[in-house]
Amino acid sequence: MLQKLKFYDYTLIITPILLAAFGLVMVYSASMVFAVVQGHAANYYLTQQSIRFGMGLIGFILCSAFPYRYYQKLIKPIILGVILLLIGVLLFGSEVNNAQSWILGIQPAEFAKLAIVMYLASVYSKKQEYIREFSKAVLPPLIITGIILALIVLQPDIGTASIVFLIACSVIFSSGIRFKHLSLLLFIGLMFLLMTLPYMATDERLTRFTGAYQPFETPASHGYQLIQSYVAIGNGGLAGEGLGQSVQKLGYLTEAHTDFIMAVVAEELGFIGVVIVIGMLSIIVLRGLFISRKAKDSFGSLLAIGISSMVGIQAFINLGAISGLLPITGVPLPFVSYGGSSLLVLLISMGILNNIAMHIKKRELEPAGENQNTRDISQAYRGGRTWHNLNKSTKY
């Protein structure tokens, strides 16, 4: 056990756990007044988030120890389970904030993010020999991706659907497909968007655009949330008003502990606090991309890219919403915002990413003979062969 400690990627252990722990502090600060107004104890949301944090830590530890290559054998039940949960949401789910996205106390759409990363990484890693053939390699996995996207859009949860779509694009782009095939996929996506536009372009969703780009024309309605975010950010200045001293969270800034928690961070901890949070998120994303570059097998590389993209895309959309760069879509800030399903999935993802990093470091520190065995295994995966076709003397 002690020997394994040298293989851990401590950047991917310390950074996300510190960020999630910081999130607990900010969730408590941003939600205590709101909780009391709702009739709960002041620490109600802190308690709920702490429970998910504990579950996430367990998931992180287990996934750090579980060899990531075995997910390829589990991909069918994983993707089937997510699809069934998404269907269950539409049939039996509960509605929160005008979206029917909850069932059994979880949001299956959050788990769909990680599932689609695993699925596409697994499929495209097996198709590397003919990845440049559109109908044989590129197109078939898009059917499952389209089904998952459609089920999320029907909730309707456009924010999460956008994230899943962008994550899928990042994995597909990184898989090595031809540029003209990528252009074709973008064209198909644009046509799909135009076809579904009458359904998605409801009055409520259109007001999100006017609220984002013309907030001061409707300061009491559609632009109210963004204006209060601006006030919070402006109040913070360089060093902030002090932890727990936010004024905007006292009923002015709605969803202060979820979508707009960064506005509370800005008000209480100032520009310095914002830079630290963004810096830690950037470390996670860049570390994941570095791991994807170092991985010797296609599955590990694509899996690392997908997980990094998931964190980076979600952070960008959240920060874009609170700053008026993007419409408000209800996307939480990774690791920091209140949201049990999101935090659980993110910590599990970090465990998987850490396991990929551990295998890379183990390969680098092993003697040359054992490194050759690992390369043989990687080549077997790239060639589409299974574990059982390998020489029995090969050790993993």
C-alpha positions as CSV (number, residue, x, y, z in Angstrom):
1,M,0.0,0.0,0.0
2,L,2.8,2.4,0.9
3,Q,4.5,1.7,-2.4
4,K,1.3,2.8,-4.3
5,L,1.5,6.3,-2.6
6,K,4.3,7.3,-5.0
7,F,2.0,6.7,-8.0
8,Y,-0.8,9.1,-6.9
9,D,-1.2,12.4,-8.7
10,Y,-1.4,14.7,-5.7
11,T,-2.3,17.7,-7.8
12,L,-5.5,15.9,-8.7
13,I,-6.1,14.9,-5.1
14,I,-5.4,18.2,-3.3
15,T,-6.8,20.7,-5.8
16,P,-10.4,19.3,-6.3
17,I,-10.8,18.4,-2.6
18,L,-9.7,21.8,-1.5
19,L,-12.0,23.4,-4.0
20,A,-14.9,21.3,-2.9
21,A,-14.1,22.1,0.8
22,F,-14.0,25.8,-0.1
23,G,-17.4,25.2,-1.8
24,L,-18.9,24.0,1.5
25,V,-17.8,27.2,3.2
26,M,-19.3,29.3,0.4
27,V,-22.5,27.3,0.2
28,Y,-23.0,27.9,3.9
29,S,-22.3,31.6,3.6
30,A,-24.6,32.0,0.6
31,S,-27.5,29.9,1.8
32,M,-27.9,30.3,5.6
33,V,-30.3,33.3,5.3
34,F,-32.2,31.6,2.4
35,A,-32.5,28.4,4.4
36,V,-34.0,30.2,7.4
37,V,-36.5,32.0,5.2
38,Q,-37.6,28.6,3.9
39,G,-38.1,27.3,7.4
40,H,-35.0,25.2,7.6
41,A,-32.0,25.4,10.0
42,A,-29.3,27.8,8.9
43,N,-26.9,24.9,8.1
44,Y,-29.5,22.9,6.1
45,Y,-27.8,23.3,2.7
46,L,-24.4,22.9,4.2
47,T,-25.5,19.6,5.7
48,Q,-27.0,18.4,2.4
49,Q,-23.9,19.3,0.5
50,S,-21.6,17.8,3.1
51,I,-23.3,14.4,2.8
52,R,-22.8,14.5,-1.0
53,F,-19.2,15.6,-0.4
54,G,-18.6,12.6,1.8
55,M,-20.2,10.3,-0.8
56,G,-18.1,11.9,-3.5
57,L,-14.9,11.3,-1.5
58,I,-15.8,7.6,-1.2
59,G,-16.4,7.6,-5.0
60,F,-13.1,9.4,-5.5
61,I,-11.1,6.8,-3.5
62,L,-12.8,3.8,-5.1
63,C,-12.4,5.2,-8.7
64,S,-8.7,6.1,-8.0
65,A,-8.1,2.4,-7.1
66,F,-10.2,0.9,-9.9
67,P,-8.3,0.3,-13.2
68,Y,-9.8,2.7,-15.7
69,R,-9.5,0.3,-18.6
70,Y,-12.1,-2.0,-17.1
71,Y,-14.7,0.7,-17.8
72,Q,-14.7,-0.4,-21.4
73,K,-16.2,-3.7,-20.3
74,L,-18.8,-1.9,-18.2
75,I,-19.8,0.7,-20.8
76,K,-23.0,-1.1,-22.0
77,P,-24.6,-1.3,-18.6
78,I,-23.4,2.2,-17.7
79,I,-24.9,3.8,-20.9
80,L,-28.1,1.7,-20.6
81,G,-28.6,2.7,-17.0
82,V,-28.3,6.4,-17.7
83,I,-30.8,6.2,-20.6
84,L,-33.3,4.3,-18.4
85,L,-32.8,6.9,-15.6
86,L,-33.4,9.7,-18.1
87,I,-36.6,8.0,-19.4
88,G,-37.6,7.5,-15.8
89,V,-37.2,11.3,-15.1
90,L,-39.6,12.1,-18.0
91,L,-42.2,9.6,-16.7
92,F,-41.9,9.8,-12.9
93,G,-39.5,12.7,-12.1
94,S,-40.2,15.7,-10.0
95,E,-40.1,19.3,-11.3
96,V,-37.7,21.9,-9.9
97,N,-37.3,25.4,-11.5
98,N,-39.5,24.5,-14.5
99,A,-37.5,21.4,-15.4
100,Q,-38.5,17.8,-14.7
101,S,-34.9,16.6,-14.0
102,W,-35.0,14.8,-10.6
103,I,-35.7,11.2,-9.7
104,L,-34.7,9.2,-6.6
105,G,-33.0,12.3,-5.2
106,I,-30.5,12.6,-8.1
107,Q,-30.2,14.4,-11.4
108,P,-29.5,11.7,-14.0
109,A,-28.5,14.4,-16.5
110,E,-25.4,15.1,-14.4
111,F,-24.4,11.4,-14.6
112,A,-25.0,11.5,-18.3
113,K,-22.1,13.8,-18.7
114,L,-19.6,11.3,-17.4
115,A,-21.4,8.4,-19.2
116,I,-21.1,10.1,-22.6
117,V,-17.4,10.7,-22.0
118,M,-16.9,7.0,-21.1
119,Y,-19.0,5.8,-24.0
120,L,-17.4,7.9,-26.8
121,A,-13.9,7.3,-25.4
122,S,-14.5,3.6,-25.4
123,V,-16.1,3.4,-28.9
124,Y,-13.7,5.7,-30.7
125,S,-10.6,4.1,-29.1
126,K,-11.7,0.8,-30.5
127,K,-12.3,2.3,-34.0
128,Q,-8.8,3.9,-34.3
129,E,-7.9,1.6,-37.2
130,Y,-10.7,3.0,-39.4
131,I,-11.5,6.3,-37.6
132,R,-11.3,8.2,-40.9
133,E,-14.3,6.2,-42.3
134,F,-17.4,8.3,-41.5
135,S,-20.2,5.7,-41.9
136,K,-18.3,2.9,-40.2
137,A,-16.5,4.7,-37.3
138,V,-17.9,8.2,-36.7
139,L,-21.7,7.9,-37.3
140,P,-22.9,4.9,-35.2
141,P,-21.9,6.3,-31.8
142,L,-23.8,9.5,-32.6
143,I,-27.1,7.7,-32.5
144,I,-26.7,6.9,-28.7
145,T,-25.4,10.5,-28.2
146,G,-28.4,11.9,-29.9
147,I,-30.8,9.8,-27.8
148,I,-29.2,11.0,-24.6
149,L,-29.3,14.7,-25.8
150,A,-32.9,14.4,-26.8
151,L,-33.9,13.0,-23.4
152,I,-32.2,15.8,-21.6
153,V,-33.7,18.5,-23.9
154,L,-37.2,17.0,-23.2
155,Q,-36.9,17.7,-19.5
156,P,-36.2,20.5,-20.6
157,D,-32.6,21.2,-19.4
158,I,-31.0,23.1,-22.2
159,G,-27.9,24.1,-20.1
160,T,-27.0,20.5,-19.4
161,A,-27.8,19.4,-22.9
162,S,-25.4,22.1,-24.2
163,I,-22.6,20.8,-22.0
164,V,-23.2,17.2,-23.0
165,F,-23.1,18.3,-26.7
166,L,-19.9,20.3,-26.3
167,I,-18.2,17.4,-24.3
168,A,-19.2,15.0,-27.1
169,C,-17.7,17.4,-29.6
170,S,-14.4,17.6,-27.7
171,V,-14.0,13.8,-27.5
172,I,-15.0,13.3,-31.2
173,F,-12.7,16.1,-32.4
174,S,-9.8,14.5,-30.4
175,S,-10.4,11.0,-31.7
176,G,-8.7,11.8,-35.0
177,I,-11.7,12.1,-37.4
178,R,-11.2,13.9,-40.7
179,F,-11.8,17.6,-40.8
180,K,-14.5,17.3,-43.5
181,H,-16.4,14.7,-41.3
182,L,-16.2,17.2,-38.4
183,S,-17.6,19.9,-40.6
184,L,-20.4,17.5,-41.6
185,L,-21.2,16.8,-37.9
186,L,-21.3,20.6,-37.2
187,F,-23.7,21.0,-40.2
188,I,-25.9,18.2,-38.9
189,G,-25.9,19.8,-35.4
190,L,-26.9,23.2,-36.9
191,M,-29.8,21.5,-38.8
192,F,-30.9,19.8,-35.6
193,L,-30.8,23.1,-33.8
194,L,-32.9,24.8,-36.5
195,M,-35.4,22.0,-36.4
196,T,-35.8,22.1,-32.6
197,L,-35.7,25.9,-32.5
198,P,-39.6,26.3,-32.5
199,Y,-39.7,24.0,-29.5
200,M,-36.9,25.6,-27.6
201,A,-37.6,29.2,-28.4
202,T,-40.3,29.7,-25.8
203,D,-41.0,33.2,-24.4
204,E,-39.3,32.2,-21.2
205,R,-36.1,31.1,-22.9
206,L,-36.0,34.2,-25.2
207,T,-36.2,36.4,-22.1
208,R,-32.9,34.8,-20.9
209,F,-31.2,36.4,-23.9
210,T,-32.7,39.8,-23.3
211,G,-31.9,39.5,-19.6
212,A,-28.3,38.6,-20.5
213,Y,-27.6,41.2,-23.2
214,Q,-30.0,44.0,-22.3
215,P,-30.5,43.6,-18.5
216,F,-31.0,47.3,-17.8
217,E,-34.0,47.5,-20.1
218,T,-35.9,45.1,-17.8
219,P,-34.2,45.7,-14.4
220,A,-37.2,44.5,-12.3
221,S,-37.8,41.3,-14.2
222,H,-35.6,39.5,-16.8
223,G,-32.5,41.5,-16.1
224,Y,-32.8,41.5,-12.3
225,Q,-30.7,38.5,-11.6
226,L,-27.7,39.7,-13.7
227,I,-27.9,43.2,-12.3
228,Q,-27.7,41.9,-8.8
229,S,-24.7,39.8,-9.9
230,Y,-23.0,42.9,-11.2
231,V,-23.7,44.7,-7.9
232,A,-22.2,41.8,-5.9
233,I,-19.1,41.7,-8.1
234,G,-18.7,45.5,-8.0
235,N,-19.0,45.6,-4.2
236,G,-16.2,43.1,-3.8
237,G,-13.5,45.1,-5.3
238,L,-10.0,43.8,-4.9
239,A,-10.1,42.0,-1.5
240,G,-13.9,41.7,-0.9
241,E,-16.2,42.7,2.0
242,G,-15.1,39.7,4.1
243,L,-16.2,36.1,4.4
244,G,-19.9,36.0,5.3
245,Q,-20.4,39.8,4.7
246,S,-22.2,39.6,1.4
247,V,-25.3,41.9,1.2
248,Q,-26.6,40.6,-2.1
249,K,-27.2,37.1,-0.7
250,L,-29.8,38.6,1.7
251,G,-32.7,38.2,-0.7
252,Y,-31.4,40.3,-3.5
253,L,-29.5,37.7,-5.5
254,T,-31.7,34.6,-6.0
255,E,-30.0,31.2,-6.4
256,A,-27.0,32.7,-4.6
257,H,-25.8,29.3,-3.4
258,T,-26.2,27.5,-6.8
259,D,-25.8,29.2,-10.1
260,F,-24.6,32.6,-8.8
261,I,-22.2,31.4,-6.0
262,M,-19.3,33.0,-7.8
263,A,-20.9,36.4,-7.4
264,V,-21.0,35.8,-3.7
265,V,-17.3,34.8,-3.8
266,A,-16.6,38.0,-5.6
267,E,-18.4,40.1,-3.1
268,E,-17.0,38.5,0.0
269,L,-13.4,37.6,-1.2
270,G,-13.0,40.1,-4.0
271,F,-11.0,39.8,-7.2
272,I,-8.4,37.8,-5.3
273,G,-10.8,35.1,-4.3
274,V,-12.2,34.9,-7.9
275,V,-8.7,34.5,-9.3
276,I,-7.9,31.8,-6.9
277,V,-11.0,29.8,-7.7
278,I,-10.5,30.2,-11.5
279,G,-6.9,29.3,-11.0
280,M,-7.7,26.1,-9.2
281,L,-10.3,25.1,-11.9
282,S,-7.6,25.9,-14.5
283,I,-5.1,23.6,-12.8
284,I,-7.6,20.7,-12.9
285,V,-8.4,21.2,-16.6
286,L,-4.7,21.7,-17.6
287,R,-3.6,18.7,-15.6
288,G,-6.2,16.6,-17.2
289,L,-5.1,17.7,-20.7
290,F,-1.5,16.9,-19.7
291,I,-2.5,13.4,-18.6
292,S,-4.4,12.9,-21.9
293,R,-1.2,13.7,-23.8
294,K,0.9,11.3,-21.7
295,A,-1.5,8.4,-21.8
296,K,-0.3,5.6,-24.1
297,D,-3.7,4.1,-24.9
298,S,-6.4,5.8,-26.9
299,F,-9.1,5.1,-24.3
300,G,-7.2,6.7,-21.4
301,S,-6.3,9.7,-23.6
302,L,-9.9,10.3,-24.8
303,L,-11.3,9.7,-21.3
304,A,-8.9,12.3,-19.8
305,I,-9.8,14.8,-22.5
306,G,-13.5,14.3,-21.9
307,I,-13.3,14.7,-18.2
308,S,-11.1,17.8,-18.5
309,S,-13.6,19.2,-21.1
310,M,-16.5,18.5,-18.7
311,V,-14.9,20.7,-16.0
312,G,-13.7,23.4,-18.3
313,I,-16.9,23.8,-20.3
314,Q,-19.2,23.8,-17.2
315,A,-17.0,26.4,-15.5
316,F,-17.0,28.6,-18.7
317,I,-20.8,28.5,-19.0
318,N,-21.4,29.3,-15.4
319,L,-18.9,32.2,-15.3
320,G,-20.3,33.4,-18.6
321,A,-23.8,33.5,-17.1
322,I,-22.9,35.6,-14.0
323,S,-20.9,38.0,-16.1
324,G,-23.4,38.5,-18.9
325,L,-21.3,36.9,-21.5
326,L,-23.8,34.0,-21.9
327,P,-27.6,33.6,-21.1
328,I,-28.4,32.2,-17.7
329,T,-28.9,28.4,-18.1
330,G,-28.8,27.1,-14.5
331,V,-25.4,25.5,-14.7
332,P,-23.5,25.2,-11.4
333,L,-19.9,26.1,-10.9
334,P,-17.9,22.9,-10.7
335,F,-17.0,21.8,-7.1
336,V,-18.2,25.1,-5.6
337,S,-21.9,25.5,-6.2
338,Y,-24.6,23.7,-4.2
339,G,-25.6,20.6,-6.1
340,G,-25.2,17.0,-4.8
341,S,-25.4,15.2,-8.1
342,S,-22.9,17.6,-9.8
343,L,-20.4,17.3,-6.9
344,L,-20.7,13.5,-6.8
345,V,-20.1,13.1,-10.5
346,L,-17.1,15.6,-10.5
347,L,-15.3,13.8,-7.6
348,I,-15.9,10.4,-9.2
349,S,-14.5,11.9,-12.4
350,M,-11.4,13.2,-10.6
351,G,-10.9,9.6,-9.2
352,I,-11.0,8.2,-12.7
353,L,-8.6,10.9,-13.9
354,N,-6.3,10.2,-11.0
355,N,-6.2,6.5,-11.9
356,I,-5.1,7.3,-15.4
357,A,-2.4,9.5,-14.0
358,M,-1.3,6.7,-11.7
359,H,-0.9,4.3,-14.5
360,I,1.2,6.8,-16.4
361,K,3.4,7.4,-13.4
362,K,3.7,3.7,-12.7
363,R,4.8,3.0,-16.2
364,E,7.4,5.8,-16.0
365,L,8.8,4.5,-12.7
366,E,8.8,0.8,-13.5
367,P,11.8,-1.1,-14.9
368,A,12.2,-1.3,-18.6
369,G,10.9,-4.8,-18.8
370,E,7.6,-4.1,-17.1
371,N,7.2,-0.9,-19.2
372,Q,7.4,-3.2,-22.3
373,N,4.5,-5.3,-20.9
374,T,2.4,-2.1,-20.4
375,R,3.2,-1.0,-24.0
376,D,2.1,-4.5,-25.2
377,I,-1.2,-4.1,-23.4
378,S,-1.7,-0.6,-24.9
379,Q,-1.0,-1.9,-28.4
380,A,-3.4,-4.7,-27.8
381,Y,-6.1,-2.2,-27.0
382,R,-5.3,0.0,-30.0
383,G,-5.5,-3.1,-32.2
384,G,-8.9,-4.1,-30.9
385,R,-7.7,-7.2,-29.1
386,T,-9.0,-8.3,-25.7
387,W,-7.2,-9.1,-22.5
388,H,-7.7,-12.8,-23.2
389,N,-5.7,-12.6,-26.4
390,L,-2.6,-11.3,-24.6
391,N,0.2,-13.6,-23.6
392,K,-0.7,-15.0,-20.2
393,S,2.7,-14.1,-18.8
394,T,2.0,-10.4,-19.4
395,K,1.3,-8.7,-16.0
396,Y,-0.9,-5.6,-15.6
